[in-house]
Amino acid sequence: MIILNAIYPATPNARFDADYYRDSHMPMCKRVLGAACTGIAFHAGLSGGAPGSAPPFVAIGTLYFDSLEDFQTAFPPKAAELMADIPNYTDITPVIQISDVALHDVSAGAAVHA
């Protein structure tokens, strides 16, 4: 499994519309990327590692793909369209990371990807 994480660092005076991101942008990503995008996730920053500390990231958006090839086929032709939506929800430049998921266990008894 391959994921693309769009990571939005918490910066002073930054604007981030979490409702728009969750309800409009992420579903748009799934729709535009079609069957190649097998899932989406929205992670809203709540805290840093120490109790009461600010989160280092406002949000992280995750797009799931079965393979690097699926990602490389689906994403580049749609990247400009997806990036054009960014001003609708934030003025933060996202940090993008593409990762191979070596372990994915979201609940007891779930299959582990190795």
TIVO-2410 file (N, C-alpha, C; in nm, 3 decimals):
# residues 114
REC num residu      c1      c2      c3 atome chaine
REC   1      M   0.085  -0.117   0.000     N      A
REC   1      M   0.000   0.000   0.000    CA      A
REC   1      M   0.089   0.124   0.000     C      A
REC   2      I   0.050   0.222  -0.080     N      A
REC   2      I   0.121   0.349  -0.088    CA      A
REC   2      I   0.028   0.458  -0.037     C      A
REC   3      I   0.083   0.553   0.037     N      A
REC   3      I   0.003   0.667   0.080    CA      A
REC   3      I   0.073   0.796   0.042     C      A
REC   4      L  -0.006   0.896   0.016     N      A
REC   4      L   0.042   1.032   0.002    CA      A
REC   4      L  -0.010   1.107   0.123     C      A
REC   5      N   0.081   1.165   0.201     N      A
REC   5      N   0.044   1.250   0.313    CA      A
REC   5      N   0.069   1.395   0.275     C      A
REC   6      A  -0.033   1.477   0.290     N      A
REC   6      A  -0.020   1.622   0.278    CA      A
REC   6      A  -0.021   1.673   0.422     C      A
REC   7      I   0.092   1.724   0.467     N      A
REC   7      I   0.111   1.762   0.607    CA      A
REC   7      I   0.115   1.914   0.616     C      A
REC   8      Y   0.030   1.970   0.699     N      A
REC   8      Y   0.015   2.115   0.711    CA      A
REC   8      Y   0.074   2.162   0.844     C      A
REC   9      P   0.197   2.216   0.841     N      A
REC   9      P   0.260   2.262   0.965    CA      A
REC   9      P   0.180   2.375   1.032     C      A
REC  10      A   0.176   2.371   1.164     N      A
REC  10      A   0.113   2.479   1.241    CA      A
REC  10      A   0.206   2.598   1.239     C      A
REC  11      T   0.159   2.707   1.185     N      A
REC  11      T   0.239   2.829   1.178    CA      A
REC  11      T   0.156   2.945   1.232     C      A
REC  12      P   0.222   3.044   1.292     N      A
REC  12      P   0.149   3.157   1.349    CA      A
REC  12      P   0.063   3.226   1.243     C      A
REC  13      N  -0.060   3.258   1.280     N      A
REC  13      N  -0.153   3.334   1.196    CA      A
REC  13      N  -0.194   3.262   1.068     C      A
REC  14      A  -0.170   3.132   1.061     N      A
REC  14      A  -0.208   3.057   0.942    CA      A
REC  14      A  -0.359   3.034   0.940     C      A
REC  15      R  -0.413   3.022   0.820     N      A
REC  15      R  -0.556   2.995   0.801    CA      A
REC  15      R  -0.570   2.851   0.753     C      A
REC  16      F  -0.658   2.775   0.818     N      A
REC  16      F  -0.689   2.639   0.775    CA      A
REC  16      F  -0.835   2.611   0.807     C      A
REC  17      D  -0.916   2.589   0.703     N      A
REC  17      D  -1.058   2.561   0.719    CA      A
REC  17      D  -1.077   2.409   0.720     C      A
REC  18      A  -1.077   2.351   0.840     N      A
REC  18      A  -1.085   2.206   0.854    CA      A
REC  18      A  -1.215   2.150   0.799     C      A
REC  19      D  -1.325   2.222   0.815     N      A
REC  19      D  -1.452   2.174   0.763    CA      A
REC  19      D  -1.447   2.162   0.610     C      A
REC  20      Y  -1.395   2.264   0.544     N      A
REC  20      Y  -1.384   2.259   0.398    CA      A
REC  20      Y  -1.292   2.145   0.355     C      A
REC  21      Y  -1.179   2.133   0.423     N      A
REC  21      Y  -1.082   2.029   0.388    CA      A
REC  21      Y  -1.145   1.890   0.400     C      A
REC  22      R  -1.211   1.866   0.513     N      A
REC  22      R  -1.272   1.736   0.540    CA      A
REC  22      R  -1.391   1.708   0.449     C      A
REC  23      D  -1.478   1.808   0.433     N      A
REC  23      D  -1.606   1.786   0.365    CA      A
REC  23      D  -1.602   1.809   0.214     C      A
REC  24      S  -1.505   1.887   0.166     N      A
REC  24      S  -1.499   1.919   0.023    CA      A
REC  24      S  -1.371   1.872  -0.044     C      A
REC  25      H  -1.256   1.915   0.009     N      A
REC  25      H  -1.130   1.886  -0.060    CA      A
REC  25      H  -1.098   1.736  -0.062     C      A
REC  26      M  -1.103   1.671   0.052     N      A
REC  26      M  -1.067   1.529   0.055    CA      A
REC  26      M  -1.163   1.443  -0.030     C      A
REC  27      P  -1.295   1.464  -0.022     N      A
REC  27      P  -1.383   1.388  -0.112    CA      A
REC  27      P  -1.357   1.420  -0.260     C      A
REC  28      M  -1.320   1.546  -0.290     N      A
REC  28      M  -1.286   1.581  -0.427    CA      A
REC  28      M  -1.164   1.502  -0.473     C      A
REC  29      C  -1.064   1.489  -0.387     N      A
REC  29      C  -0.945   1.411  -0.421    CA      A
REC  29      C  -0.985   1.270  -0.458     C      A
REC  30      K  -1.066   1.207  -0.376     N      A
REC  30      K  -1.110   1.069  -0.402    CA      A
REC  30      K  -1.184   1.060  -0.534     C      A
REC  31      R  -1.273   1.154  -0.559     N      A
REC  31      R  -1.353   1.153  -0.682    CA      A
REC  31      R  -1.265   1.175  -0.805     C      A
REC  32      V  -1.177   1.274  -0.801     N      A
REC  32      V  -1.093   1.310  -0.915    CA      A
REC  32      V  -0.993   1.199  -0.947     C      A
REC  33      L  -0.939   1.135  -0.844     N      A
REC  33      L  -0.839   1.030  -0.866    CA      A
REC  33      L  -0.901   0.895  -0.903     C      A
REC  34      G  -1.030   0.884  -0.885     N      A
REC  34      G  -1.102   0.764  -0.929    CA      A
REC  34      G  -1.063   0.640  -0.851     C      A
REC  35      A  -1.075   0.526  -0.918     N      A
REC  35      A  -1.055   0.396  -0.854    CA      A
REC  35      A  -0.913   0.376  -0.802     C      A
REC  36      A  -0.816   0.452  -0.856     N      A
REC  36      A  -0.678   0.438  -0.809    CA      A
REC  36      A  -0.664   0.478  -0.662     C      A
REC  37      C  -0.746   0.573  -0.618     N      A
REC  37      C  -0.743   0.617  -0.478    CA      A
REC  37      C  -0.839   0.528  -0.401     C      A
REC  38      T  -0.783   0.440  -0.320     N      A
REC  38      T  -0.863   0.341  -0.250    CA      A
REC  38      T  -0.917   0.388  -0.116     C      A
REC  39      G  -0.873   0.505  -0.071     N      A
REC  39      G  -0.923   0.557   0.056    CA      A
REC  39      G  -0.867   0.694   0.086     C      A
REC  40      I  -0.931   0.762   0.180     N      A
REC  40      I  -0.887   0.894   0.225    CA      A
REC  40      I  -0.897   0.898   0.377     C      A
REC  41      A  -0.815   0.985   0.437     N      A
REC  41      A  -0.823   1.007   0.581    CA      A
REC  41      A  -0.787   1.152   0.610     C      A
REC  42      F  -0.851   1.207   0.711     N      A
REC  42      F  -0.823   1.343   0.757    CA      A
REC  42      F  -0.784   1.334   0.904     C      A
REC  43      H  -0.666   1.387   0.938     N      A
REC  43      H  -0.616   1.386   1.075    CA      A
REC  43      H  -0.607   1.531   1.121     C      A
REC  44      A  -0.687   1.569   1.217     N      A
REC  44      A  -0.684   1.705   1.271    CA      A
REC  44      A  -0.592   1.709   1.392     C      A
REC  45      G  -0.497   1.803   1.392     N      A
REC  45      G  -0.404   1.815   1.504    CA      A
REC  45      G  -0.473   1.853   1.633     C      A
REC  46      L  -0.446   1.779   1.738     N      A
REC  46      L  -0.506   1.807   1.869    CA      A
REC  46      L  -0.404   1.853   1.972     C      A
REC  47      S  -0.283   1.793   1.968     N      A
REC  47      S  -0.184   1.821   2.071    CA      A
REC  47      S  -0.048   1.775   2.024     C      A
REC  48      G   0.054   1.830   2.087     N      A
REC  48      G   0.189   1.776   2.068    CA      A
REC  48      G   0.207   1.658   2.162     C      A
REC  49      G   0.330   1.610   2.175     N      A
REC  49      G   0.357   1.494   2.258    CA      A
REC  49      G   0.338   1.519   2.406     C      A
REC  50      A   0.363   1.639   2.451     N      A
REC  50      A   0.348   1.672   2.594    CA      A
REC  50      A   0.205   1.719   2.621     C      A
REC  51      P   0.147   1.679   2.732     N      A
REC  51      P   0.012   1.724   2.766    CA      A
REC  51      P   0.002   1.876   2.762     C      A
REC  52      G  -0.102   1.923   2.694     N      A
REC  52      G  -0.126   2.067   2.686    CA      A
REC  52      G  -0.044   2.140   2.582     C      A
REC  53      S   0.044   2.071   2.513     N      A
REC  53      S   0.125   2.139   2.412    CA      A
REC  53      S   0.049   2.150   2.280     C      A
REC  54      A   0.086   2.250   2.203     N      A
REC  54      A   0.022   2.272   2.073    CA      A
REC  54      A   0.066   2.165   1.973     C      A
REC  55      P  -0.023   2.127   1.883     N      A
REC  55      P   0.017   2.029   1.782    CA      A
REC  55      P   0.116   2.091   1.683     C      A
REC  56      P   0.214   2.014   1.637     N      A
REC  56      P   0.309   2.067   1.540    CA      A
REC  56      P   0.248   2.082   1.401     C      A
REC  57      F   0.135   2.012   1.378     N      A
REC  57      F   0.068   2.017   1.248    CA      A
REC  57      F  -0.079   2.048   1.270     C      A
REC  58      V  -0.133   2.135   1.187     N      A
REC  58      V  -0.275   2.168   1.192    CA      A
REC  58      V  -0.355   2.047   1.145     C      A
REC  59      A  -0.306   1.982   1.039     N      A
REC  59      A  -0.379   1.870   0.981    CA      A
REC  59      A  -0.286   1.787   0.894     C      A
REC  60      I  -0.329   1.664   0.871     N      A
REC  60      I  -0.264   1.575   0.775    CA      A
REC  60      I  -0.375   1.509   0.695     C      A
REC  61      G  -0.362   1.515   0.565     N      A
REC  61      G  -0.455   1.446   0.476    CA      A
REC  61      G  -0.383   1.327   0.413     C      A
REC  62      T  -0.449   1.213   0.408     N      A
REC  62      T  -0.388   1.092   0.356    CA      A
REC  62      T  -0.472   1.036   0.242     C      A
REC  63      L  -0.403   1.006   0.131     N      A
REC  63      L  -0.465   0.939   0.017    CA      A
REC  63      L  -0.401   0.801   0.006     C      A
REC  64      Y  -0.482   0.697  -0.011     N      A
REC  64      Y  -0.435   0.559  -0.018    CA      A
REC  64      Y  -0.439   0.506  -0.161     C      A
REC  65      F  -0.336   0.431  -0.198     N      A
REC  65      F  -0.326   0.368  -0.329    CA      A
REC  65      F  -0.274   0.226  -0.308     C      A
REC  66      D  -0.314   0.133  -0.396     N      A
REC  66      D  -0.265  -0.004  -0.383    CA      A
REC  66      D  -0.117  -0.017  -0.417     C      A
REC  67      S  -0.069   0.066  -0.510     N      A
REC  67      S   0.070   0.053  -0.553    CA      A
REC  67      S   0.126   0.187  -0.597     C      A
REC  68      L   0.257   0.194  -0.604     N      A
REC  68      L   0.324   0.314  -0.653    CA      A
REC  68      L   0.283   0.340  -0.797     C      A
REC  69      E   0.270   0.235  -0.875     N      A
REC  69      E   0.230   0.250  -1.015    CA      A
REC  69      E   0.090   0.312  -1.025     C      A
REC  70      D  -0.003   0.269  -0.941     N      A
REC  70      D  -0.138   0.328  -0.941    CA      A
REC  70      D  -0.130   0.477  -0.909     C      A
REC  71      F  -0.051   0.512  -0.808     N      A
REC  71      F  -0.033   0.652  -0.772    CA      A
REC  71      F   0.027   0.731  -0.889     C      A
REC  72      Q   0.135   0.679  -0.947     N      A
REC  72      Q   0.206   0.749  -1.053    CA      A
REC  72      Q   0.122   0.765  -1.179     C      A
REC  73      T   0.029   0.677  -1.201     N      A
REC  73      T  -0.061   0.689  -1.315    CA      A
REC  73      T  -0.172   0.790  -1.288     C      A
REC  74      A  -0.231   0.784  -1.169     N      A
REC  74      A  -0.349   0.865  -1.138    CA      A
REC  74      A  -0.318   1.008  -1.097     C      A
REC  75      F  -0.214   1.028  -1.017     N      A
REC  75      F  -0.195   1.159  -0.954    CA      A
REC  75      F  -0.142   1.268  -1.046     C      A
REC  76      P  -0.033   1.247  -1.119     N      A
REC  76      P   0.024   1.358  -1.197    CA      A
REC  76      P  -0.074   1.429  -1.290     C      A
REC  77      P  -0.161   1.359  -1.362     N      A
REC  77      P  -0.253   1.432  -1.450    CA      A
REC  77      P  -0.356   1.517  -1.375     C      A
REC  78      K  -0.377   1.490  -1.248     N      A
REC  78      K  -0.477   1.562  -1.169    CA      A
REC  78      K  -0.414   1.657  -1.066     C      A
REC  79      A  -0.282   1.657  -1.055     N      A
REC  79      A  -0.214   1.735  -0.952    CA      A
REC  79      A  -0.249   1.884  -0.959     C      A
REC  80      A  -0.247   1.943  -1.077     N      A
REC  80      A  -0.276   2.086  -1.090    CA      A
REC  80      A  -0.417   2.119  -1.042     C      A
REC  81      E  -0.513   2.034  -1.076     N      A
REC  81      E  -0.651   2.056  -1.033    CA      A
REC  81      E  -0.662   2.048  -0.880     C      A
REC  82      L  -0.597   1.949  -0.821     N      A
REC  82      L  -0.603   1.933  -0.676    CA      A
REC  82      L  -0.531   2.047  -0.604     C      A
REC  83      M  -0.416   2.087  -0.657     N      A
REC  83      M  -0.340   2.196  -0.595    CA      A
REC  83      M  -0.414   2.330  -0.608     C      A
REC  84      A  -0.492   2.347  -0.715     N      A
REC  84      A  -0.566   2.472  -0.735    CA      A
REC  84      A  -0.672   2.493  -0.628     C      A
REC  85      D  -0.713   2.387  -0.560     N      A
REC  85      D  -0.814   2.399  -0.455    CA      A
REC  85      D  -0.756   2.443  -0.321     C      A
REC  86      I  -0.625   2.437  -0.305     N      A
REC  86      I  -0.561   2.469  -0.176    CA      A
REC  86      I  -0.601   2.606  -0.123     C      A
REC  87      P  -0.601   2.713  -0.203     N      A
REC  87      P  -0.639   2.844  -0.147    CA      A
REC  87      P  -0.781   2.850  -0.091     C      A
REC  88      N  -0.865   2.754  -0.126     N      A
REC  88      N  -1.001   2.751  -0.071    CA      A
REC  88      N  -1.005   2.712   0.076     C      A
REC  89      Y  -0.896   2.650   0.126     N      A
REC  89      Y  -0.900   2.609   0.266    CA      A
REC  89      Y  -0.779   2.650   0.348     C      A
REC  90      T  -0.669   2.692   0.285     N      A
REC  90      T  -0.553   2.729   0.366    CA      A
REC  90      T  -0.457   2.820   0.292     C      A
REC  91      D  -0.373   2.886   0.371     N      A
REC  91      D  -0.260   2.961   0.315    CA      A
REC  91      D  -0.128   2.893   0.355     C      A
REC  92      I  -0.137   2.773   0.410     N      A
REC  92      I  -0.019   2.695   0.448    CA      A
REC  92      I   0.026   2.613   0.328     C      A
REC  93      T   0.155   2.613   0.300     N      A
REC  93      T   0.210   2.527   0.196    CA      A
REC  93      T   0.227   2.387   0.255     C      A
REC  94      P   0.159   2.287   0.199     N      A
REC  94      P   0.171   2.153   0.257    CA      A
REC  94      P   0.306   2.090   0.227     C      A
REC  95      V   0.350   2.007   0.320     N      A
REC  95      V   0.467   1.922   0.299    CA      A
REC  95      V   0.410   1.789   0.249     C      A
REC  96      I   0.462   1.740   0.137     N      A
REC  96      I   0.410   1.617   0.078    CA      A
REC  96      I   0.510   1.504   0.100     C      A
REC  97      Q   0.459   1.391   0.147     N      A
REC  97      Q   0.542   1.272   0.159    CA      A
REC  97      Q   0.465   1.153   0.104     C      A
REC  98      I   0.532   1.076   0.019     N      A
REC  98      I   0.476   0.952  -0.033    CA      A
REC  98      I   0.549   0.839   0.038     C      A
REC  99      S   0.471   0.745   0.093     N      A
REC  99      S   0.529   0.640   0.175    CA      A
REC  99      S   0.476   0.503   0.134     C      A
REC 100      D   0.559   0.404   0.156     N      A
REC 100      D   0.519   0.265   0.146    CA      A
REC 100      D   0.475   0.224   0.286     C      A
REC 101      V   0.354   0.180   0.301     N      A
REC 101      V   0.302   0.141   0.431    CA      A
REC 101      V   0.345  -0.003   0.459     C      A
REC 102      A   0.432  -0.019   0.556     N      A
REC 102      A   0.484  -0.151   0.590    CA      A
REC 102      A   0.403  -0.220   0.699     C      A
REC 103      L   0.322  -0.145   0.771     N      A
REC 103      L   0.239  -0.200   0.878    CA      A
REC 103      L   0.111  -0.119   0.884     C      A
REC 104      H  -0.001  -0.187   0.877     N      A
REC 104      H  -0.131  -0.118   0.881    CA      A
REC 104      H  -0.225  -0.206   0.961     C      A
REC 105      D  -0.248  -0.172   1.084     N      A
REC 105      D  -0.335  -0.248   1.172    CA      A
REC 105      D  -0.424  -0.149   1.243     C      A
REC 106      V  -0.545  -0.127   1.190     N      A
REC 106      V  -0.631  -0.024   1.245    CA      A
REC 106      V  -0.730  -0.075   1.351     C      A
REC 107      S  -0.738  -0.206   1.367     N      A
REC 107      S  -0.826  -0.260   1.471    CA      A
REC 107      S  -0.783  -0.402   1.505     C      A
REC 108      A  -0.828  -0.448   1.619     N      A
REC 108      A  -0.794  -0.586   1.659    CA      A
REC 108      A  -0.841  -0.683   1.552     C      A
REC 109      G  -0.754  -0.771   1.512     N      A
REC 109      G  -0.789  -0.870   1.412    CA      A
REC 109      G  -0.771  -0.823   1.269     C      A
REC 110      A  -0.733  -0.696   1.250     N      A
REC 110      A  -0.715  -0.646   1.113    CA      A
REC 110      A  -0.592  -0.709   1.049     C      A
REC 111      A  -0.596  -0.721   0.919     N      A
REC 111      A  -0.481  -0.774   0.846    CA      A
REC 111      A  -0.365  -0.677   0.856     C      A
REC 112      V  -0.247  -0.729   0.867     N      A
REC 112      V  -0.127  -0.649   0.873    CA      A
REC 112      V  -0.057  -0.658   0.739     C      A
REC 113      H  -0.031  -0.544   0.678     N      A
REC 113      H   0.039  -0.539   0.549    CA      A
REC 113      H   0.188  -0.551   0.572     C      A
REC 114      A   0.249  -0.645   0.508     N      A
REC 114      A   0.395  -0.662   0.525    CA      A
REC 114      A   0.465  -0.657   0.393     C      A
***
